Amino acid sequence: MGTLHSPKRGTVLVADDDPVMRLLMLEMLAQVGLNAVEAADGSAALSCFRQMCPDLVLLDVDMPGVDGFTVCREIRQMEHGATVPIIMVTGGDDLEAVTQAYEVGATDFISKPINWPILGHRVLYVLRASDAIARLRIADAHNRAVLAAIPDTFFRLSPEGFYLDYEQGHGPGATLAETRCVGRHVSEVLPAPIAQRLMLELECVLDTHDIRSVDYELFSGGMLHHFEARLVNTGAGEVLGLVRDISERKRTEDQIRRLAYCDSLTGIPNRQAFLESLEHELQRSRAGGCKFAVLFMDLDSFKRINDTLGHNVGDLLLQAVSERLHETIRPGDTVSLLGHGSLARLGGDEFTILIPDLQQVEDALHVAQRVKDAMRRPFQLDGHEIFVTASIGISLYPQDGEDSSSLLKYADTAMYHAKNCGKDNAKLYSSSLTMQIMSHVKLEVGLRKALQNDELYLLYQPQVDVSSAQLVGVEALVRWRHPEHGVIPPNEFIPLAEETGLIVPIGEWVLRTACKQARAWQQACQRPVRMAVNLSAKQFKDENLSQIVVSALHDTGLEPRLLELELTEGTLMDDARATMATLDQLRGIGVYLSIDDFGTGYSSMSYLKRFDVRALKIDKSFISGLPQDSENAAITRAIIAMAHGLKMVVVAEGVETNAQLHLLEQYGCDLVQGFFLGHPSPQESIAQMLNRQRLLSVPLSGT
Ligand SMILES: Nc1nc2c(ncn2[C@@H]2O[C@@H]3COP(=O)(O)O[C@H]4[C@@H](O)[C@H](n5cnc6c(=O)[nH]c(N)nc65)O[C@@H]4COP(=O)(O)O[C@H]3[C@H]2O)c(=O)[nH]1
């Protein structure tokens, strides 16, 4: 018989007024390993229960005095009696007694006549069931404690989406009242889009047993809250939901996102944000068959402003530029993607604008024009009135490129091209540009090597004194013998050298070589020859310039008065105060200074006076039309008169004919230079000319 295991606790209270029944019951219980205590009537049963707290009560319904129903009811009132299993023993066909037994709280009943062999097993079964229930109760209490400890709201949903229960959490965004939920469908409780997503996830959770979550936003207490609902399959055909208010986490995430995606100086999206916007726009345009444009803007003179007015003003300018860009771009011109907007600062003075849904190329050009116009209005910053211009490059999707990095690179290339075309420009990308830039890059690599590889050399163009017809000086003109492309003229590589800063070492090499050559001629031909050397703006601004000049003179032994440095008006006007200081230093060394290409720039008389240079070179564009071009003739004559008024020597450049020389002679021009007097030539040719001149004096203009 004893195949069933006895439960751990096994004391049974047997209450029956019939001693035979009690005896038999005790015997049967002992058979299955249970202890029993007896009570002969209801009152004895109650007092015994109070003392012993048995694990089960076997209770006869009919007892004299206090009957079994009363005993059962009273036990249920006691502290330990609420959950103890009570089996009532009823008369065989007494259905009413059975009903009543359940009403007063009986767990089970046995009807007479008792099937004695199974009594013990029946009792054991009830004990085990009650044990399981007790464990369940503990688990349930445990679960409730856990749920009470966490701030989440929890609910159970039927597979159809009806709330089975709903326990309000105590988190900050607790929203829905239990009464609003239980028995209702999620679609009656939550806004339709949220309910739909919840239902989708509910189905998924029931199908897969995965834990799923749904994020949504709801207004609560006048504030928008973010919630996360996690859905878990309970395994009983229901889904448990835990809802947490994640508003704080979202706020933190937003802040982190802002920091990662925002340019801290201007507050507009940064490079990372722009790249993501671009990627997003690409996908959108690809799917929708739309076009868009990328504008790449760079300020033309930002570095100069930063260098001269300081970084503080530079920063203010960037902020003002970003604000102005913001105002300039109509909301319709831009997209707001990932919450970043489409205007971005990539770094430095580089800004980008994304123009989605482009109908025609002209629209992008139109935006570029508006941006340029906006930049041209002066900026009032920190007591300074600042003028800037912008160069803009534009690339188009899909014609220029199909991926974001190409589109950005091409817009940058086009911007570079716009700058090369004279700044304050907007240019569309074209594939030929890449070729040009490629060769530009190659040229730059080559130029870096040119100095080391001895590929640079100088030619010298004679400068002749009009009255004496003597060669009194030369201008040094640099050339680059490229190993593959042959001789490259300076106009093609000097701007690149300027841009890359290579002009400084190249210029120093020119200066030293020219000084050395002038000294060599002087020694060989026993005559002083003035050497004119071009100085570019970058060289002029180089703080080591005076030192370089002094060292070139010292190392070669050339007298300072035999070196003439040619500067353009543009170089001198760039930063007047610094210019004066540098000019003073150079004059202090004792070298001569002249203004090159005069007439093509500002041609300001007051500046000329201030700069106090020895000579002025009239640009060849004025000479080339002479003598027919009466306007140029008048200008040339006026320049000569003015320069003489300032005690300056005048050199006419680009003299190609005898008639031009004749006219210049009449105007009183002091020196002439040009193909008519001699092309830029190697040093040997100049040496020959000097030697010939030593022997006989040749008249300049023909008769
Ligand atoms: N049509 C015509 N042209 C004439 C005539 N006579 C001389 N030229 C050219 O006019 C230019 C005069 O030099 P620049 O105005 O200083 O203009 C120079 C100068 O600004 C720059 N450059 C040349 N060498 C150097 C250098 O060593 N350093 C720097 N920084 N710039 C240089 O490159 C420019 C061009 O130099 P090049 O090509 O050598 O061109 C030279 C010369 O060959 C003439 O009768 N007719």
The ligand as a MOL file (V3000), in Angstrom:
LIG
                    3D

  0  0  0     0  0            999 V3000
M  V30 BEGIN CTAB
M  V30 COUNTS 46 52 0 0 0
M  V30 BEGIN ATOM
M  V30 1 N 54.4640 89.3570 -72.8460 0
M  V30 2 C 55.6690 89.7200 -72.3560 0
M  V30 3 N 56.0670 89.1630 -71.2070 0
M  V30 4 C 57.2840 89.5730 -70.7190 0
M  V30 5 C 58.0550 90.4940 -71.3960 0
M  V30 6 N 59.1860 90.6800 -70.6800 0
M  V30 7 C 59.0960 89.8910 -69.5910 0
M  V30 8 N 57.9180 89.2000 -69.6000 0
M  V30 9 C 57.4360 88.2580 -68.5970 0
M  V30 10 O 56.8030 89.0160 -67.5810 0
M  V30 11 C 57.0310 88.4140 -66.3040 0
M  V30 12 C 57.6550 89.4180 -65.4260 0
M  V30 13 O 57.6920 88.9860 -64.1550 0
M  V30 14 P 56.6840 89.3960 -63.0420 0
M  V30 15 O 55.7850 90.5000 -63.4490 0
M  V30 16 O 57.5080 89.6140 -61.8180 0
M  V30 17 O 55.7850 88.1100 -62.8830 0
M  V30 18 C 56.3400 86.9330 -62.4530 0
M  V30 19 C 56.3540 86.7850 -60.9720 0
M  V30 20 O 55.1900 87.3480 -60.4190 0
M  V30 21 C 56.2860 85.2730 -60.8230 0
M  V30 22 N 57.6220 84.7800 -60.5220 0
M  V30 23 C 58.6070 84.4620 -61.3700 0
M  V30 24 N 59.6910 84.0550 -60.6930 0
M  V30 25 C 59.3900 84.1500 -59.3850 0
M  V30 26 C 60.0970 83.8960 -58.1710 0
M  V30 27 O 61.2610 83.5180 -58.1550 0
M  V30 28 N 59.4440 84.1070 -57.0100 0
M  V30 29 C 58.1700 84.5510 -56.9980 0
M  V30 30 N 57.5910 84.7350 -55.8330 0
M  V30 31 N 57.4720 84.8040 -58.0900 0
M  V30 32 C 58.0650 84.6140 -59.2840 0
M  V30 33 O 55.8370 84.7150 -62.0150 0
M  V30 34 C 55.4680 85.7610 -62.8890 0
M  V30 35 C 55.6580 85.3500 -64.2950 0
M  V30 36 O 56.9690 85.1270 -64.5650 0
M  V30 37 P 57.4230 84.7710 -66.0170 0
M  V30 38 O 56.5600 83.7620 -66.5970 0
M  V30 39 O 58.8890 84.5640 -65.9490 0
M  V30 40 O 57.1180 86.0920 -66.7780 0
M  V30 41 C 57.9460 87.2250 -66.5770 0
M  V30 42 C 58.5650 87.5620 -67.8930 0
M  V30 43 O 58.9980 86.4420 -68.6410 0
M  V30 44 C 57.5890 91.0620 -72.6350 0
M  V30 45 O 58.2170 91.8700 -73.2920 0
M  V30 46 N 56.3760 90.6290 -73.0290 0
M  V30 END ATOM
M  V30 BEGIN BOND
M  V30 1 1 1 2
M  V30 2 2 2 3
M  V30 3 1 2 46
M  V30 4 1 3 4
M  V30 5 2 4 5
M  V30 6 1 4 8
M  V30 7 1 5 6
M  V30 8 1 5 44
M  V30 9 2 6 7
M  V30 10 1 7 8
M  V30 11 1 8 9
M  V30 12 1 9 10
M  V30 13 1 9 42
M  V30 14 1 10 11
M  V30 15 1 11 12
M  V30 16 1 11 41
M  V30 17 1 12 13
M  V30 18 1 13 14
M  V30 19 2 14 15
M  V30 20 1 14 16
M  V30 21 1 14 17
M  V30 22 1 17 18
M  V30 23 1 18 19
M  V30 24 1 18 34
M  V30 25 1 19 20
M  V30 26 1 19 21
M  V30 27 1 21 22
M  V30 28 1 21 33
M  V30 29 1 22 23
M  V30 30 1 22 32
M  V30 31 2 23 24
M  V30 32 1 24 25
M  V30 33 1 25 26
M  V30 34 2 25 32
M  V30 35 2 26 27
M  V30 36 1 26 28
M  V30 37 1 28 29
M  V30 38 1 29 30
M  V30 39 2 29 31
M  V30 40 1 31 32
M  V30 41 1 33 34
M  V30 42 1 34 35
M  V30 43 1 35 36
M  V30 44 1 36 37
M  V30 45 2 37 38
M  V30 46 1 37 39
M  V30 47 1 37 40
M  V30 48 1 40 41
M  V30 49 1 41 42
M  V30 50 1 42 43
M  V30 51 2 44 45
M  V30 52 1 44 46
M  V30 END BOND
M  V30 END CTAB
M  END
